[in-house]
Amino acid sequence: MLIRNWMTPEVITVTPDTSLLKLGKLMRDHGVRRLPVLDGGRVVGIISDRDVRDASPDKAAELDCYALHSLVAANKAK
């Protein structure tokens, strides 16, 4: 089996400043579970759907929807 059969031709990447909301949306929209994190063209890490899920507030948190949305939007890929 050749590696090119497994590779994605157009890799979706993020920066360390990408918000959790955008990370989650990118993963859902493109059907991926991991995204490389680039800083100045260099790979500085990889973020997974589990990382995003673990960094997100619990759905049972006692926050109104606006406070919850702003809290998630403030978190980054760093």
N, CA, C and O atoms as a Maestro MAE file, in Angstrom:
{
 s_m_m2io_version
 :::
 2.0.0
}

f_m_ct {
 s_m_title
 :::
 protein
 m_atom[312] {
  # First column is atom index #
  i_m_mmod_type
  r_m_x_coord
  r_m_y_coord
  r_m_z_coord
  i_m_residue_number
  s_m_chain_name
  s_m_pdb_residue_name
  s_m_pdb_atom_name
  i_m_atomic_number
  :::
  1 25 0.843 -1.171 0.000 1 A "MET " " N  " 7
  2 3 0.000 0.000 0.000 1 A "MET " " CA " 6
  3 2 0.895 1.244 0.000 1 A "MET " " C  " 6
  4 15 1.871 1.309 0.748 1 A "MET " " O  " 8
  5 25 0.566 2.213 -0.826 2 A "LEU " " N  " 7
  6 3 1.345 3.435 -0.937 2 A "LEU " " CA " 6
  7 2 0.808 4.511 0.008 2 A "LEU " " C  " 6
  8 15 -0.399 4.628 0.218 2 A "LEU " " O  " 8
  9 25 1.727 5.287 0.568 3 A "ILE " " N  " 7
  10 3 1.336 6.333 1.510 3 A "ILE " " CA " 6
  11 2 0.440 7.382 0.856 3 A "ILE " " C  " 6
  12 15 -0.425 7.954 1.519 3 A "ILE " " O  " 8
  13 25 0.638 7.639 -0.438 4 A "ARG " " N  " 7
  14 3 -0.198 8.652 -1.103 4 A "ARG " " CA " 6
  15 2 -1.668 8.256 -1.111 4 A "ARG " " C  " 6
  16 15 -2.533 9.119 -1.259 4 A "ARG " " O  " 8
  17 25 -1.968 6.973 -0.956 5 A "ASN " " N  " 7
  18 3 -3.355 6.524 -0.892 5 A "ASN " " CA " 6
  19 2 -4.021 6.926 0.421 5 A "ASN " " C  " 6
  20 15 -5.249 6.970 0.508 5 A "ASN " " O  " 8
  21 25 -3.212 7.221 1.447 6 A "TRP " " N  " 7
  22 3 -3.727 7.589 2.768 6 A "TRP " " CA " 6
  23 2 -3.657 9.088 3.025 6 A "TRP " " C  " 6
  24 15 -4.370 9.600 3.889 6 A "TRP " " O  " 8
  25 25 -2.819 9.790 2.298 7 A "MET " " N  " 7
  26 3 -2.599 11.212 2.566 7 A "MET " " CA " 6
  27 2 -3.733 12.078 2.025 7 A "MET " " C  " 6
  28 15 -4.375 11.748 1.028 7 A "MET " " O  " 8
  29 25 -3.957 13.191 2.709 8 A "THR " " N  " 7
  30 3 -4.928 14.183 2.271 8 A "THR " " CA " 6
  31 2 -4.196 15.228 1.442 8 A "THR " " C  " 6
  32 15 -3.212 15.796 1.917 8 A "THR " " O  " 8
  33 25 -4.639 15.501 0.227 9 A "PRO " " N  " 7
  34 3 -3.917 16.457 -0.610 9 A "PRO " " CA " 6
  35 2 -3.948 17.891 -0.074 9 A "PRO " " C  " 6
  36 15 -2.960 18.615 -0.193 9 A "PRO " " O  " 8
  37 25 -5.061 18.303 0.508 10 A "GLU " " N  " 7
  38 3 -5.182 19.649 1.060 10 A "GLU " " CA " 6
  39 2 -5.368 19.548 2.572 10 A "GLU " " C  " 6
  40 15 -6.474 19.315 3.060 10 A "GLU " " O  " 8
  41 25 -4.275 19.726 3.302 11 A "VAL " " N  " 7
  42 3 -4.300 19.589 4.758 11 A "VAL " " CA " 6
  43 2 -4.893 20.849 5.383 11 A "VAL " " C  " 6
  44 15 -4.511 21.966 5.035 11 A "VAL " " O  " 8
  45 25 -5.819 20.658 6.299 12 A "ILE " " N  " 7
  46 3 -6.416 21.765 7.031 12 A "ILE " " CA " 6
  47 2 -5.549 21.994 8.259 12 A "ILE " " C  " 6
  48 15 -5.315 21.070 9.037 12 A "ILE " " O  " 8
  49 25 -5.074 23.219 8.436 13 A "THR " " N  " 7
  50 3 -4.227 23.544 9.577 13 A "THR " " CA " 6
  51 2 -4.837 24.700 10.360 13 A "THR " " C  " 6
  52 15 -5.704 25.420 9.865 13 A "THR " " O  " 8
  53 25 -4.365 24.857 11.587 14 A "VAL " " N  " 7
  54 3 -4.798 25.961 12.437 14 A "VAL " " CA " 6
  55 2 -3.567 26.628 13.036 14 A "VAL " " C  " 6
  56 15 -2.458 26.101 12.947 14 A "VAL " " O  " 8
  57 25 -3.770 27.785 13.643 15 A "THR " " N  " 7
  58 3 -2.698 28.474 14.347 15 A "THR " " CA " 6
  59 2 -2.949 28.355 15.851 15 A "THR " " C  " 6
  60 15 -4.038 27.957 16.263 15 A "THR " " O  " 8
  61 25 -1.963 28.691 16.667 16 A "PRO " " N  " 7
  62 3 -2.178 28.635 18.117 16 A "PRO " " CA " 6
  63 2 -3.289 29.567 18.602 16 A "PRO " " C  " 6
  64 15 -3.814 29.370 19.698 16 A "PRO " " O  " 8
  65 25 -3.657 30.569 17.819 17 A "ASP " " N  " 7
  66 3 -4.700 31.515 18.219 17 A "ASP " " CA " 6
  67 2 -6.096 31.123 17.759 17 A "ASP " " C  " 6
  68 15 -7.038 31.885 17.975 17 A "ASP " " O  " 8
  69 25 -6.260 29.977 17.142 18 A "THR " " N  " 7
  70 3 -7.575 29.530 16.671 18 A "THR " " CA " 6
  71 2 -8.454 29.186 17.875 18 A "THR " " C  " 6
  72 15 -8.025 28.468 18.778 18 A "THR " " O  " 8
  73 25 -9.672 29.696 17.882 19 A "SER " " N  " 7
  74 3 -10.581 29.469 19.013 19 A "SER " " CA " 6
  75 2 -11.120 28.037 19.015 19 A "SER " " C  " 6
  76 15 -11.119 27.345 17.998 19 A "SER " " O  " 8
  77 25 -11.580 27.622 20.198 20 A "LEU " " N  " 7
  78 3 -12.181 26.291 20.319 20 A "LEU " " CA " 6
  79 2 -13.403 26.152 19.429 20 A "LEU " " C  " 6
  80 15 -13.634 25.089 18.853 20 A "LEU " " O  " 8
  81 25 -14.187 27.213 19.310 21 A "LEU " " N  " 7
  82 3 -15.371 27.154 18.452 21 A "LEU " " CA " 6
  83 2 -14.987 26.851 17.010 21 A "LEU " " C  " 6
  84 15 -15.596 26.002 16.358 21 A "LEU " " O  " 8
  85 25 -13.968 27.556 16.519 22 A "LYS " " N  " 7
  86 3 -13.543 27.345 15.138 22 A "LYS " " CA " 6
  87 2 -12.917 25.959 14.972 22 A "LYS " " C  " 6
  88 15 -13.140 25.294 13.960 22 A "LYS " " O  " 8
  89 25 -12.136 25.524 15.962 23 A "LEU " " N  " 7
  90 3 -11.532 24.186 15.885 23 A "LEU " " CA " 6
  91 2 -12.609 23.114 15.759 23 A "LEU " " C  " 6
  92 15 -12.533 22.239 14.896 23 A "LEU " " O  " 8
  93 25 -13.608 23.196 16.627 24 A "GLY " " N  " 7
  94 3 -14.686 22.209 16.591 24 A "GLY " " CA " 6
  95 2 -15.436 22.228 15.278 24 A "GLY " " C  " 6
  96 15 -15.764 21.179 14.724 24 A "GLY " " O  " 8
  97 25 -15.708 23.432 14.776 25 A "LYS " " N  " 7
  98 3 -16.425 23.552 13.503 25 A "LYS " " CA " 6
  99 2 -15.602 22.995 12.350 25 A "LYS " " C  " 6
  100 15 -16.138 22.282 11.502 25 A "LYS " " O  " 8
  101 25 -14.302 23.308 12.301 26 A "LEU " " N  " 7
  102 3 -13.433 22.771 11.243 26 A "LEU " " CA " 6
  103 2 -13.417 21.248 11.264 26 A "LEU " " C  " 6
  104 15 -13.510 20.603 10.219 26 A "LEU " " O  " 8
  105 25 -13.299 20.680 12.456 27 A "MET " " N  " 7
  106 3 -13.258 19.217 12.576 27 A "MET " " CA " 6
  107 2 -14.563 18.591 12.107 27 A "MET " " C  " 6
  108 15 -14.549 17.600 11.378 27 A "MET " " O  " 8
  109 25 -15.683 19.161 12.517 28 A "ARG " " N  " 7
  110 3 -16.988 18.624 12.098 28 A "ARG " " CA " 6
  111 2 -17.199 18.783 10.596 28 A "ARG " " C  " 6
  112 15 -17.611 17.841 9.919 28 A "ARG " " O  " 8
  113 25 -16.918 19.972 10.081 29 A "ASP " " N  " 7
  114 3 -17.170 20.259 8.665 29 A "ASP " " CA " 6
  115 2 -16.323 19.394 7.732 29 A "ASP " " C  " 6
  116 15 -16.770 19.027 6.646 29 A "ASP " " O  " 8
  117 25 -15.107 19.071 8.154 30 A "HIS " " N  " 7
  118 3 -14.197 18.317 7.284 30 A "HIS " " CA " 6
  119 2 -14.048 16.847 7.686 30 A "HIS " " C  " 6
  120 15 -13.294 16.104 7.057 30 A "HIS " " O  " 8
  121 25 -14.757 16.434 8.720 31 A "GLY " " N  " 7
  122 3 -14.727 15.029 9.125 31 A "GLY " " CA " 6
  123 2 -13.358 14.553 9.582 31 A "GLY " " C  " 6
  124 15 -12.958 13.426 9.293 31 A "GLY " " O  " 8
  125 25 -12.629 15.427 10.306 32 A "VAL " " N  " 7
  126 3 -11.311 15.046 10.822 32 A "VAL " " CA " 6
  127 2 -11.334 15.084 12.341 32 A "VAL " " C  " 6
  128 15 -12.157 15.774 12.942 32 A "VAL " " O  " 8
  129 25 -10.422 14.335 12.957 33 A "ARG " " N  " 7
  130 3 -10.348 14.297 14.413 33 A "ARG " " CA " 6
  131 2 -9.078 14.938 14.954 33 A "ARG " " C  " 6
  132 15 -8.924 15.096 16.165 33 A "ARG " " O  " 8
  133 25 -8.172 15.307 14.059 34 A "ARG " " N  " 7
  134 3 -6.919 15.938 14.473 34 A "ARG " " CA " 6
  135 2 -6.547 17.014 13.467 34 A "ARG " " C  " 6
  136 15 -6.776 16.867 12.267 34 A "ARG " " O  " 8
  137 25 -5.966 18.107 13.975 35 A "LEU " " N  " 7
  138 3 -5.513 19.192 13.110 35 A "LEU " " CA " 6
  139 2 -4.098 19.600 13.512 35 A "LEU " " C  " 6
  140 15 -3.824 19.787 14.698 35 A "LEU " " O  " 8
  141 25 -3.195 19.741 12.538 36 A "PRO " " N  " 7
  142 3 -1.863 20.248 12.863 36 A "PRO " " CA " 6
  143 2 -1.935 21.739 13.214 36 A "PRO " " C  " 6
  144 15 -2.676 22.505 12.597 36 A "PRO " " O  " 8
  145 25 -1.148 22.125 14.216 37 A "VAL " " N  " 7
  146 3 -1.075 23.520 14.631 37 A "VAL " " CA " 6
  147 2 0.224 24.090 14.086 37 A "VAL " " C  " 6
  148 15 1.307 23.599 14.406 37 A "VAL " " O  " 8
  149 25 0.113 25.143 13.247 38 A "LEU " " N  " 7
  150 3 1.283 25.764 12.637 38 A "LEU " " CA " 6
  151 2 1.484 27.156 13.207 38 A "LEU " " C  " 6
  152 15 0.529 27.900 13.430 38 A "LEU " " O  " 8
  153 25 2.753 27.494 13.438 39 A "ASP " " N  " 7
  154 3 3.114 28.841 13.871 39 A "ASP " " CA " 6
  155 2 4.256 29.312 12.984 39 A "ASP " " C  " 6
  156 15 5.380 28.822 13.096 39 A "ASP " " O  " 8
  157 25 3.969 30.256 12.110 40 A "GLY " " N  " 7
  158 3 4.992 30.738 11.186 40 A "GLY " " CA " 6
  159 2 5.450 29.677 10.204 40 A "GLY " " C  " 6
  160 15 6.619 29.658 9.817 40 A "GLY " " O  " 8
  161 25 4.553 28.794 9.793 41 A "GLY " " N  " 7
  162 3 4.894 27.754 8.829 41 A "GLY " " CA " 6
  163 2 5.522 26.516 9.439 41 A "GLY " " C  " 6
  164 15 5.762 25.538 8.731 41 A "GLY " " O  " 8
  165 25 5.792 26.535 10.734 42 A "ARG " " N  " 7
  166 3 6.368 25.365 11.421 42 A "ARG " " CA " 6
  167 2 5.301 24.650 12.238 42 A "ARG " " C  " 6
  168 15 4.462 25.289 12.874 42 A "ARG " " O  " 8
  169 25 5.339 23.331 12.217 43 A "VAL " " N  " 7
  170 3 4.409 22.545 13.029 43 A "VAL " " CA " 6
  171 2 4.846 22.654 14.484 43 A "VAL " " C  " 6
  172 15 5.974 22.306 14.833 43 A "VAL " " O  " 8
  173 25 3.937 23.143 15.331 44 A "VAL " " N  " 7
  174 3 4.245 23.287 16.749 44 A "VAL " " CA " 6
  175 2 3.408 22.342 17.601 44 A "VAL " " C  " 6
  176 15 3.574 22.282 18.819 44 A "VAL " " O  " 8
  177 25 2.511 21.605 16.958 45 A "GLY " " N  " 7
  178 3 1.700 20.662 17.711 45 A "GLY " " CA " 6
  179 2 0.578 20.094 16.867 45 A "GLY " " C  " 6
  180 15 0.459 20.351 15.669 45 A "GLY " " O  " 8
  181 25 -0.234 19.315 17.548 46 A "ILE " " N  " 7
  182 3 -1.415 18.743 16.915 46 A "ILE " " CA " 6
  183 2 -2.522 18.788 17.963 46 A "ILE " " C  " 6
  184 15 -2.285 18.527 19.143 46 A "ILE " " O  " 8
  185 25 -3.713 19.116 17.525 47 A "ILE " " N  " 7
  186 3 -4.833 19.184 18.454 47 A "ILE " " CA " 6
  187 2 -5.893 18.189 18.003 47 A "ILE " " C  " 6
  188 15 -6.191 18.079 16.814 47 A "ILE " " O  " 8
  189 25 -6.451 17.474 18.957 48 A "SER " " N  " 7
  190 3 -7.431 16.437 18.634 48 A "SER " " CA " 6
  191 2 -8.827 16.852 19.087 48 A "SER " " C  " 6
  192 15 -8.997 17.805 19.847 48 A "SER " " O  " 8
  193 25 -9.806 16.122 18.608 49 A "ASP " " N  " 7
  194 3 -11.175 16.389 19.024 49 A "ASP " " CA " 6
  195 2 -11.324 16.186 20.524 49 A "ASP " " C  " 6
  196 15 -12.131 16.864 21.160 49 A "ASP " " O  " 8
  197 25 -10.567 15.276 21.090 50 A "ARG " " N  " 7
  198 3 -10.605 15.045 22.536 50 A "ARG " " CA " 6
  199 2 -10.051 16.251 23.295 50 A "ARG " " C  " 6
  200 15 -10.582 16.624 24.341 50 A "ARG " " O  " 8
  201 25 -8.977 16.865 22.766 51 A "ASP " " N  " 7
  202 3 -8.425 18.074 23.380 51 A "ASP " " CA " 6
  203 2 -9.481 19.180 23.419 51 A "ASP " " C  " 6
  204 15 -9.648 19.864 24.429 51 A "ASP " " O  " 8
  205 25 -10.183 19.339 22.309 52 A "VAL " " N  " 7
  206 3 -11.225 20.372 22.223 52 A "VAL " " CA " 6
  207 2 -12.343 20.053 23.205 52 A "VAL " " C  " 6
  208 15 -12.821 20.936 23.917 52 A "VAL " " O  " 8
  209 25 -12.754 18.808 23.241 53 A "ARG " " N  " 7
  210 3 -13.833 18.391 24.138 53 A "ARG " " CA " 6
  211 2 -13.438 18.582 25.604 53 A "ARG " " C  " 6
  212 15 -14.235 19.069 26.406 53 A "ARG " " O  " 8
  213 25 -12.197 18.196 25.955 54 A "ASP " " N  " 7
  214 3 -11.740 18.324 27.339 54 A "ASP " " CA " 6
  215 2 -11.580 19.782 27.773 54 A "ASP " " C  " 6
  216 15 -11.744 20.093 28.953 54 A "ASP " " O  " 8
  217 25 -11.262 20.679 26.834 55 A "ALA " " N  " 7
  218 3 -11.072 22.093 27.160 55 A "ALA " " CA " 6
  219 2 -12.382 22.865 27.160 55 A "ALA " " C  " 6
  220 15 -12.436 23.997 27.641 55 A "ALA " " O  " 8
  221 25 -13.428 22.267 26.630 56 A "SER " " N  " 7
  222 3 -14.731 22.937 26.569 56 A "SER " " CA " 6
  223 2 -15.438 22.794 27.909 56 A "SER " " C  " 6
  224 15 -15.254 21.796 28.606 56 A "SER " " O  " 8
  225 25 -16.244 23.784 28.274 57 A "PRO " " N  " 7
  226 3 -16.994 23.682 29.532 57 A "PRO " " CA " 6
  227 2 -18.021 22.557 29.461 57 A "PRO " " C  " 6
  228 15 -18.531 22.219 28.393 57 A "PRO " " O  " 8
  229 25 -18.301 22.001 30.604 58 A "ASP " " N  " 7
  230 3 -19.291 20.941 30.720 58 A "ASP " " CA " 6
  231 2 -20.658 21.474 30.299 58 A "ASP " " C  " 6
  232 15 -21.030 22.593 30.653 58 A "ASP " " O  " 8
  233 25 -21.396 20.678 29.549 59 A "LYS " " N  " 7
  234 3 -22.720 21.104 29.087 59 A "LYS " " CA " 6
  235 2 -23.661 21.365 30.259 59 A "LYS " " C  " 6
  236 15 -24.626 22.117 30.124 59 A "LYS " " O  " 8
  237 25 -23.385 20.751 31.406 60 A "ALA " " N  " 7
  238 3 -24.241 20.928 32.573 60 A "ALA " " CA " 6
  239 2 -23.826 22.151 33.390 60 A "ALA " " C  " 6
  240 15 -24.410 22.415 34.442 60 A "ALA " " O  " 8
  241 25 -22.827 22.899 32.922 61 A "ALA " " N  " 7
  242 3 -22.378 24.082 33.656 61 A "ALA " " CA " 6
  243 2 -23.531 25.060 33.825 61 A "ALA " " C  " 6
  244 15 -24.381 25.200 32.946 61 A "ALA " " O  " 8
  245 25 -23.544 25.721 34.948 62 A "GLU " " N  " 7
  246 3 -24.634 26.645 35.236 62 A "GLU " " CA " 6
  247 2 -24.323 28.032 34.664 62 A "GLU " " C  " 6
  248 15 -24.223 29.008 35.408 62 A "GLU " " O  " 8
  249 25 -24.174 28.110 33.366 63 A "LEU " " N  " 7
  250 3 -23.927 29.368 32.678 63 A "LEU " " CA " 6
  251 2 -25.035 29.580 31.667 63 A "LEU " " C  " 6
  252 15 -25.532 28.624 31.073 63 A "LEU " " O  " 8
  253 25 -25.422 30.825 31.471 64 A "ASP " " N  " 7
  254 3 -26.395 31.056 30.416 64 A "ASP " " CA " 6
  255 2 -25.699 30.875 29.067 64 A "ASP " " C  " 6
  256 15 -24.470 30.838 29.008 64 A "ASP " " O  " 8
  257 25 -26.450 30.766 28.013 65 A "CYS " " N  " 7
  258 3 -25.879 30.439 26.704 65 A "CYS " " CA " 6
  259 2 -24.892 31.497 26.228 65 A "CYS " " C  " 6
  260 15 -23.931 31.159 25.537 65 A "CYS " " O  " 8
  261 25 -25.096 32.764 26.573 66 A "TYR " " N  " 7
  262 3 -24.182 33.822 26.131 66 A "TYR " " CA " 6
  263 2 -22.845 33.733 26.859 66 A "TYR " " C  " 6
  264 15 -21.793 33.897 26.241 66 A "TYR " " O  " 8
  265 25 -22.875 33.475 28.163 67 A "ALA " " N  " 7
  266 3 -21.647 33.339 28.941 67 A "ALA " " CA " 6
  267 2 -20.880 32.103 28.483 67 A "ALA " " C  " 6
  268 15 -19.655 32.137 28.368 67 A "ALA " " O  " 8
  269 25 -21.589 31.026 28.226 68 A "LEU " " N  " 7
  270 3 -20.961 29.801 27.758 68 A "LEU " " CA " 6
  271 2 -20.302 30.015 26.402 68 A "LEU " " C  " 6
  272 15 -19.170 29.581 26.186 68 A "LEU " " O  " 8
  273 25 -21.003 30.684 25.487 69 A "HIS " " N  " 7
  274 3 -20.464 30.954 24.149 69 A "HIS " " CA " 6
  275 2 -19.205 31.818 24.233 69 A "HIS " " C  " 6
  276 15 -18.219 31.527 23.555 69 A "HIS " " O  " 8
  277 25 -19.217 32.867 25.045 70 A "SER " " N  " 7
  278 3 -18.046 33.739 25.146 70 A "SER " " CA " 6
  279 2 -16.885 33.022 25.818 70 A "SER " " C  " 6
  280 15 -15.730 33.282 25.481 70 A "SER " " O  " 8
  281 25 -17.160 32.128 26.756 71 A "LEU " " N  " 7
  282 3 -16.108 31.353 27.400 71 A "LEU " " CA " 6
  283 2 -15.422 30.423 26.402 71 A "LEU " " C  " 6
  284 15 -14.194 30.341 26.380 71 A "LEU " " O  " 8
  285 25 -16.186 29.737 25.595 72 A "VAL " " N  " 7
  286 3 -15.623 28.831 24.583 72 A "VAL " " CA " 6
  287 2 -14.880 29.629 23.514 72 A "VAL " " C  " 6
  288 15 -13.809 29.216 23.069 72 A "VAL " " O  " 8
  289 25 -15.429 30.754 23.104 73 A "ALA " " N  " 7
  290 3 -14.791 31.578 22.072 73 A "ALA " " CA " 6
  291 2 -13.448 32.138 22.520 73 A "ALA " " C  " 6
  292 15 -12.574 32.401 21.693 73 A "ALA " " O  " 8
  293 25 -13.282 32.321 23.835 74 A "ALA " " N  " 7
  294 3 -12.039 32.901 24.351 74 A "ALA " " CA " 6
  295 2 -10.910 31.890 24.410 74 A "ALA " " C  " 6
  296 15 -9.745 32.289 24.433 74 A "ALA " " O  " 8
  297 25 -11.203 30.603 24.437 75 A "ASN " " N  " 7
  298 3 -10.160 29.574 24.490 75 A "ASN " " CA " 6
  299 2 -9.523 29.411 23.118 75 A "ASN " " C  " 6
  300 15 -10.196 29.512 22.093 75 A "ASN " " O  " 8
  301 25 -8.222 29.160 23.112 76 A "LYS " " N  " 7
  302 3 -7.452 29.045 21.871 76 A "LYS " " CA " 6
  303 2 -6.778 27.679 21.789 76 A "LYS " " C  " 6
  304 15 -6.840 26.886 22.729 76 A "LYS " " O  " 8
  305 25 -6.133 27.416 20.653 77 A "ALA " " N  " 7
  306 3 -5.469 26.136 20.413 77 A "ALA " " CA " 6
  307 2 -4.147 26.010 21.170 77 A "ALA " " C  " 6
  308 15 -3.576 24.921 21.216 77 A "ALA " " O  " 8
  309 25 -3.655 27.078 21.754 78 A "LYS " " N  " 7
  310 3 -2.361 27.082 22.450 78 A "LYS " " CA " 6
  311 2 -2.282 26.019 23.494 78 A "LYS " " C  " 6
  312 15 -1.260 25.890 24.169 78 A "LYS " " O  " 8
  :::
 }
 m_bond[311] {
  # First column is bond index #
  i_m_from
  i_m_to
  i_m_order
  :::
  1 1 2 1
  2 2 3 1
  3 3 4 2
  4 3 5 1
  5 5 6 1
  6 6 7 1
  7 7 8 2
  8 7 9 1
  9 9 10 1
  10 10 11 1
  11 11 12 2
  12 11 13 1
  13 13 14 1
  14 14 15 1
  15 15 16 2
  16 15 17 1
  17 17 18 1
  18 18 19 1
  19 19 20 2
  20 19 21 1
  21 21 22 1
  22 22 23 1
  23 23 24 2
  24 23 25 1
  25 25 26 1
  26 26 27 1
  27 27 28 2
  28 27 29 1
  29 29 30 1
  30 30 31 1
  31 31 32 2
  32 31 33 1
  33 33 34 1
  34 34 35 1
  35 35 36 2
  36 35 37 1
  37 37 38 1
  38 38 39 1
  39 39 40 2
  40 39 41 1
  41 41 42 1
  42 42 43 1
  43 43 44 2
  44 43 45 1
  45 45 46 1
  46 46 47 1
  47 47 48 2
  48 47 49 1
  49 49 50 1
  50 50 51 1
  51 51 52 2
  52 51 53 1
  53 53 54 1
  54 54 55 1
  55 55 56 2
  56 55 57 1
  57 57 58 1
  58 58 59 1
  59 59 60 2
  60 59 61 1
  61 61 62 1
  62 62 63 1
  63 63 64 2
  64 63 65 1
  65 65 66 1
  66 66 67 1
  67 67 68 2
  68 67 69 1
  69 69 70 1
  70 70 71 1
  71 71 72 2
  72 71 73 1
  73 73 74 1
  74 74 75 1
  75 75 76 2
  76 75 77 1
  77 77 78 1
  78 78 79 1
  79 79 80 2
  80 79 81 1
  81 81 82 1
  82 82 83 1
  83 83 84 2
  84 83 85 1
  85 85 86 1
  86 86 87 1
  87 87 88 2
  88 87 89 1
  89 89 90 1
  90 90 91 1
  91 91 92 2
  92 91 93 1
  93 93 94 1
  94 94 95 1
  95 95 96 2
  96 95 97 1
  97 97 98 1
  98 98 99 1
  99 99 100 2
  100 99 101 1
  101 101 102 1
  102 102 103 1
  103 103 104 2
  104 103 105 1
  105 105 106 1
  106 106 107 1
  107 107 108 2
  108 107 109 1
  109 109 110 1
  110 110 111 1
  111 111 112 2
  112 111 113 1
  113 113 114 1
  114 114 115 1
  115 115 116 2
  116 115 117 1
  117 117 118 1
  118 118 119 1
  119 119 120 2
  120 119 121 1
  121 121 122 1
  122 122 123 1
  123 123 124 2
  124 123 125 1
  125 125 126 1
  126 126 127 1
  127 127 128 2
  128 127 129 1
  129 129 130 1
  130 130 131 1
  131 131 132 2
  132 131 133 1
  133 133 134 1
  134 134 135 1
  135 135 136 2
  136 135 137 1
  137 137 138 1
  138 138 139 1
  139 139 140 2
  140 139 141 1
  141 141 142 1
  142 142 143 1
  143 143 144 2
  144 143 145 1
  145 145 146 1
  146 146 147 1
  147 147 148 2
  148 147 149 1
  149 149 150 1
  150 150 151 1
  151 151 152 2
  152 151 153 1
  153 153 154 1
  154 154 155 1
  155 155 156 2
  156 155 157 1
  157 157 158 1
  158 158 159 1
  159 159 160 2
  160 159 161 1
  161 161 162 1
  162 162 163 1
  163 163 164 2
  164 163 165 1
  165 165 166 1
  166 166 167 1
  167 167 168 2
  168 167 169 1
  169 169 170 1
  170 170 171 1
  171 171 172 2
  172 171 173 1
  173 173 174 1
  174 174 175 1
  175 175 176 2
  176 175 177 1
  177 177 178 1
  178 178 179 1
  179 179 180 2
  180 179 181 1
  181 181 182 1
  182 182 183 1
  183 183 184 2
  184 183 185 1
  185 185 186 1
  186 186 187 1
  187 187 188 2
  188 187 189 1
  189 189 190 1
  190 190 191 1
  191 191 192 2
  192 191 193 1
  193 193 194 1
  194 194 195 1
  195 195 196 2
  196 195 197 1
  197 197 198 1
  198 198 199 1
  199 199 200 2
  200 199 201 1
  201 201 202 1
  202 202 203 1
  203 203 204 2
  204 203 205 1
  205 205 206 1
  206 206 207 1
  207 207 208 2
  208 207 209 1
  209 209 210 1
  210 210 211 1
  211 211 212 2
  212 211 213 1
  213 213 214 1
  214 214 215 1
  215 215 216 2
  216 215 217 1
  217 217 218 1
  218 218 219 1
  219 219 220 2
  220 219 221 1
  221 221 222 1
  222 222 223 1
  223 223 224 2
  224 223 225 1
  225 225 226 1
  226 226 227 1
  227 227 228 2
  228 227 229 1
  229 229 230 1
  230 230 231 1
  231 231 232 2
  232 231 233 1
  233 233 234 1
  234 234 235 1
  235 235 236 2
  236 235 237 1
  237 237 238 1
  238 238 239 1
  239 239 240 2
  240 239 241 1
  241 241 242 1
  242 242 243 1
  243 243 244 2
  244 243 245 1
  245 245 246 1
  246 246 247 1
  247 247 248 2
  248 247 249 1
  249 249 250 1
  250 250 251 1
  251 251 252 2
  252 251 253 1
  253 253 254 1
  254 254 255 1
  255 255 256 2
  256 255 257 1
  257 257 258 1
  258 258 259 1
  259 259 260 2
  260 259 261 1
  261 261 262 1
  262 262 263 1
  263 263 264 2
  264 263 265 1
  265 265 266 1
  266 266 267 1
  267 267 268 2
  268 267 269 1
  269 269 270 1
  270 270 271 1
  271 271 272 2
  272 271 273 1
  273 273 274 1
  274 274 275 1
  275 275 276 2
  276 275 277 1
  277 277 278 1
  278 278 279 1
  279 279 280 2
  280 279 281 1
  281 281 282 1
  282 282 283 1
  283 283 284 2
  284 283 285 1
  285 285 286 1
  286 286 287 1
  287 287 288 2
  288 287 289 1
  289 289 290 1
  290 290 291 1
  291 291 292 2
  292 291 293 1
  293 293 294 1
  294 294 295 1
  295 295 296 2
  296 295 297 1
  297 297 298 1
  298 298 299 1
  299 299 300 2
  300 299 301 1
  301 301 302 1
  302 302 303 1
  303 303 304 2
  304 303 305 1
  305 305 306 1
  306 306 307 1
  307 307 308 2
  308 307 309 1
  309 309 310 1
  310 310 311 1
  311 311 312 2
  :::
 }
}
